[in-house]
Amino acid sequence: MAMSVEQKVGLFFLSALILLAVMIELVEDWRPFEDQYAYIAHFNSSVGLKVGDTVRIAGVNAGKVKKISIEEHHVRVDFYVNRKDSVHEDTLAQIRQTNMLGGVFLGLNLGSPESQLLPPGSQVRTEASANLDQLITNLDRNQDRILRPLGDLVDKSSAPLTEAINRLEHILSKIDEGEGTLGRLVNNPALYDEMASMTRHLNQLLARLESGEGTLGKLIADPTLYDNLNHTLINLADLSAQIKSGEGTLGKLLVDDRLYNEASQTISNLNEITDKINQGKGSLGKLLHDDALYDNVSDSMARVNSIAGKIDDGYGTLGRLVNEDDLYRDAKTTLHKVEKAVDGVSDTGPLSALGVVLGTLF
């Protein structure tokens, strides 16, 4: 039976697709226009790595894995890179994870620019890295060791934890009902109003302080006080320096030992005088200790008071001199007569003068 044109065309396209798939599979790594520099690396394990996986240098695609085999208790990985100057002697190769789903690649670092380039065909140093399989294994290994004590701790603390939760619920219910100080803080709107008013007043006070009102505001805003205080401190420092150097009276009091010695000698002399007085020596000591002297002084004062009383009353000559003015007038008249007599003496002889004086007086 002959095939129709449609069947022939369909068979042709199917054959072409099969041939294309075979060619893609066979020539996937065939890149005739790309330079390939082969290297090898040895690992203890190559979990997840397979032929054809990407080789990345500092995260940039730079080659492919060509072969994976076991060689002398190690896993040998043959790979190539497309840059000759990208692998150095201190370059490290690691099998790294592409994502958490298990994809891996062979990663190389750049190495240091000072190190020599590694020639193609050489072995690249390797460094073990944790993979997802190892992480899961370690997690399974440590799960029981970590979670079991945690479960035991939860079992032991369940009763205290339940009691603490019950107490917390009881406290919260009291607060919600307005009991206690915290309950009033939560439920009493008057307290909020008071706090708001206090905050408002406080803001007003702070504004006044910031604007320099009042004594405290001036202390905060006025630099004059600081300048005065600074000037005062400077003066105090100068004064302290002068006192320390012995200038002035206070400086001499602090520095000069002579004043201390004189004061000490004066105090010693006063102590000696006080001892003598206490022992009854001298007039002052006798005044303090001898009652006879006190009695004599008392009698003398009594007599003086008696005499002064008589004089004040006009008794005796002295009393009359003090209280009567007749004697004063007589004395004044006599002085006038003597003055006239002296004036007449200058005009007469001695005998006549004597006669004049006697005649004037008598």
C-alpha positions in Angstrom: 0.0 0.0 0.0 1.5 3.3 -1.0 2.1 6.1 1.6 0.3 9.3 1.2 2.2 12.6 1.0 1.0 13.6 4.5 2.4 10.3 5.9 5.7 10.8 4.2 6.0 14.4 5.5 5.1 13.2 9.0 7.6 10.4 8.9 10.3 12.8 7.7 9.7 15.2 10.5 9.7 12.4 13.1 13.0 11.1 11.7 14.4 14.5 11.7 13.4 15.1 15.4 15.0 11.7 16.4 18.2 12.5 14.5 18.3 16.0 16.1 17.9 14.5 19.6 20.7 12.0 18.9 23.0 14.7 17.6 22.3 17.0 20.6 23.1 14.1 22.9 26.3 13.2 21.0 27.7 16.6 20.4 26.6 18.4 23.6 30.2 18.8 24.8 31.6 19.1 21.3 32.7 22.7 21.0 35.2 23.0 18.2 35.7 26.7 18.5 36.2 26.8 22.3 39.7 26.4 24.0 39.7 23.6 26.6 42.4 23.3 29.3 42.1 20.1 31.2 42.8 19.7 34.9 42.2 17.0 37.5 41.0 17.2 41.2 40.8 14.5 43.9 38.0 14.4 46.4 37.0 12.1 49.3 33.4 12.3 48.1 31.6 13.7 45.0 28.0 13.4 46.1 25.7 14.9 43.6 28.4 15.8 41.1 28.0 14.2 37.6 29.6 14.4 34.2 28.6 17.6 32.4 28.1 19.7 35.4 29.3 23.3 35.2 32.8 24.4 36.4 32.6 27.9 37.8 35.5 30.2 38.6 34.5 32.8 41.2 30.9 32.1 40.3 31.3 32.5 36.5 30.8 29.6 34.1 34.2 28.6 32.8 34.1 24.9 31.9 32.5 21.4 32.3 33.1 18.2 34.2 34.4 15.6 31.7 34.9 12.5 33.8 34.3 11.1 37.3 36.2 8.0 38.5 37.6 6.3 41.5 41.4 6.3 41.8 43.4 5.0 44.8 40.7 5.5 47.4 39.9 8.9 46.0 37.4 10.3 43.6 39.1 11.7 40.5 37.3 14.5 38.7 38.5 15.4 35.2 37.4 18.8 34.0 38.4 21.6 31.7 38.3 25.4 31.7 38.2 27.7 28.7 40.8 30.2 30.1 44.4 29.3 30.3 45.3 32.1 32.8 42.5 31.3 35.3 44.0 28.5 37.4 46.9 29.3 39.8 49.0 27.1 42.0 47.0 28.2 45.1 43.6 27.8 43.4 41.2 25.6 45.4 38.5 23.4 44.0 35.2 22.6 45.9 32.0 20.8 45.2 29.4 23.4 46.0 25.6 23.4 46.1 23.7 25.3 43.5 20.5 25.5 45.5 18.7 23.6 48.3 17.2 21.2 45.7 20.5 19.3 45.3 22.1 20.9 42.2 25.9 21.1 42.5 28.8 22.4 40.5 32.6 22.4 40.7 33.7 25.7 42.0 37.2 27.2 41.7 38.5 30.4 43.3 40.7 32.9 41.6 43.8 32.3 43.7 46.3 35.1 44.3 47.8 37.1 41.4 51.3 36.6 42.8 51.2 32.8 42.5 52.3 31.0 39.3 49.8 29.7 36.8 49.1 26.0 36.9 49.9 24.3 33.6 47.1 22.3 31.9 47.0 18.6 33.0 48.1 19.4 36.5 46.2 18.5 39.7 44.3 21.3 41.4 44.2 21.4 45.2 40.9 20.6 46.7 39.0 21.6 49.9 36.1 19.6 51.4 32.8 21.4 51.7 29.6 20.5 53.4 26.9 19.3 51.1 23.2 18.8 51.6 23.5 15.1 52.3 26.1 15.6 55.0 23.9 18.4 56.6 20.9 16.0 56.6 23.1 13.2 58.1 24.5 15.5 60.8 21.0 16.8 61.5 19.7 13.3 61.9 22.7 12.4 64.1 22.2 15.4 66.4 18.4 15.5 66.4 18.0 12.9 69.2 20.8 14.4 71.3 19.3 17.9 71.1 15.6 17.3 71.0 15.4 14.6 73.6 16.8 16.8 76.5 14.5 19.6 75.2 11.5 17.3 75.4 12.5 16.2 78.9 12.9 19.8 79.9 9.4 20.6 78.5 7.9 17.6 80.4 9.5 18.7 83.7 8.5 22.3 83.3 5.0 21.7 82.1 3.4 21.9 85.5 5.3 25.1 86.6 4.6 26.6 83.2 0.9 25.8 83.5 0.8 27.4 87.0 2.7 30.5 85.7 0.2 30.8 82.8 -2.7 30.5 85.2 -1.3 33.2 87.5 -0.6 35.4 84.5 -4.2 35.0 83.4 -5.4 35.9 86.9 -3.2 39.0 87.0 -4.4 40.0 83.5 -8.0 39.6 84.6 -7.4 41.8 87.7 -5.8 44.4 85.5 -8.7 44.2 83.0 -11.2 44.7 85.9 -9.3 47.8 87.1 -7.9 46.4 90.3 -4.6 47.6 91.7 -2.3 50.4 90.5 -1.7 48.9 87.1 -5.4 48.2 86.7 -6.2 51.8 87.4 -3.5 52.9 85.0 -5.1 50.8 82.3 -8.8 51.5 83.0 -9.0 54.9 84.6 -9.3 57.7 82.0 -8.9 60.4 84.7 -5.3 59.3 85.3 -4.6 59.6 81.5 -6.0 63.1 81.6 -3.8 64.0 84.6 -0.8 62.5 82.8 -1.6 64.4 79.7 -2.0 67.7 81.7 1.2 67.0 83.5 3.0 66.4 80.2 1.5 69.6 78.7 2.7 71.6 81.7 6.1 69.9 81.5 6.4 70.9 77.9 5.4 74.5 78.7 8.1 74.5 81.5 10.7 73.1 79.1 9.8 75.7 76.5 10.2 78.5 79.1 13.5 77.0 80.1 14.6 76.8 76.5 13.7 80.4 76.0 15.7 81.5 79.0 12.9 82.5 81.3 13.3 82.4 85.1 16.4 81.6 87.1 16.8 78.1 85.8 16.2 79.2 82.3 19.0 81.8 82.7 21.2 79.1 84.1 20.6 77.1 81.0 20.5 79.7 78.2 22.5 82.7 79.5 26.2 82.4 78.8 27.0 85.3 81.1 26.7 83.0 84.2 29.1 80.6 82.6 31.5 83.5 81.9 31.2 84.8 85.4 31.7 81.4 86.9 34.7 80.8 84.6 36.1 84.2 85.6 35.5 83.3 89.3 37.3 80.0 88.9 40.2 81.7 87.2 40.4 84.2 90.1 40.2 81.4 92.6 43.0 79.6 90.8 45.1 82.8 90.9 44.2 83.3 94.6 45.1 79.7 95.4 48.4 80.1 93.6 49.2 83.3 95.5 48.3 81.6 98.8 50.4 78.6 97.9 53.3 80.9 97.1 52.9 82.6 100.5 51.7 85.9 99.3 49.4 88.0 101.5 48.3 87.4 105.1 46.5 84.1 104.4 49.5 82.9 102.4 51.8 83.7 105.3 49.4 82.0 107.7 49.7 78.8 105.6 53.3 79.0 104.6 55.2 81.0 107.2 56.1 78.9 110.3 57.1 82.0 112.3 53.5 82.9 113.0 52.8 79.4 114.1 55.8 79.5 116.4 54.8 82.8 117.8 51.2 81.7 118.3 52.5 78.5 120.0 54.7 80.6 122.2 51.8 82.9 123.1 49.6 80.0 123.9 52.4 78.6 126.1 52.7 81.9 127.9 49.0 82.1 128.4 49.0 78.6 129.8 51.8 79.6 132.3 49.8 82.7 133.3 46.6 80.6 133.7 48.5 78.1 135.9 49.9 80.9 138.1 46.4 82.5 138.4 45.0 79.1 139.3 47.7 78.6 141.9 46.8 82.1 143.4 50.1 83.8 142.4 50.1 87.5 141.7 47.5 90.1 142.2 45.0 88.5 139.7 45.6 85.1 141.4 44.9 86.6 144.8 41.8 88.4 143.5 40.5 85.0 142.4 41.6 83.0 145.5 42.1 85.4 148.5 38.7 86.4 150.1 40.4 89.0 152.3 41.4 91.1 149.4 37.9 90.8 148.1 36.6 91.9 151.5 39.0 94.9 151.6 38.1 96.0 148.1 34.4 95.6 149.0 34.9 97.7 152.2 36.9 100.3 150.2 34.1 100.5 147.6 31.6 100.9 150.4 33.6 103.8 151.9 34.0 105.4 148.5 30.3 105.2 147.9 29.7 106.8 151.4 32.0 109.7 150.6 30.5 110.2 147.2 27.1 110.2 148.8 28.1 112.9 151.3 29.7 115.0 148.6 26.6 114.6 146.5 24.5 115.7 149.5 26.7 118.8 150.1 28.4 117.8 153.4 31.9 119.1 154.1 34.1 121.5 152.2 34.3 119.3 149.1 30.5 118.9 149.1 30.0 122.6 149.3 32.5 123.2 146.5 30.5 120.8 144.4 27.0 121.9 145.3 27.2 125.6 146.3 28.2 128.5 144.0 28.9 131.1 146.7 32.5 130.1 147.0 32.8 130.2 143.2 31.5 133.9 143.3 33.8 134.9 146.2 36.8 133.3 144.4 35.8 135.1 141.2 35.6 138.5 143.1 38.9 137.9 144.8 40.5 137.2 141.4 39.2 140.5 140.1 40.6 142.4 143.1 44.0 140.7 142.6 43.9 141.6 138.9 43.3 145.3 139.8 46.1 145.2 142.4 48.5 143.8 139.9 47.6 146.6 137.5 48.4 149.2 140.3 51.7 147.6 141.1 53.2 148.6 137.8 52.5 152.3 138.6 53.8 152.6 142.2 56.8 151.5 144.1 57.2 148.3 146.1 56.0 149.6 149.4 53.2 151.5 147.8 52.3 148.4 145.9 52.2 146.3 149.0 50.0 148.8 150.7 47.7 148.9 147.7 47.4 145.1 147.7 46.7 144.9 151.4 44.2 147.8 151.2 42.5 146.2 148.3 42.2 142.8 150.0 41.2 144.1 153.4 
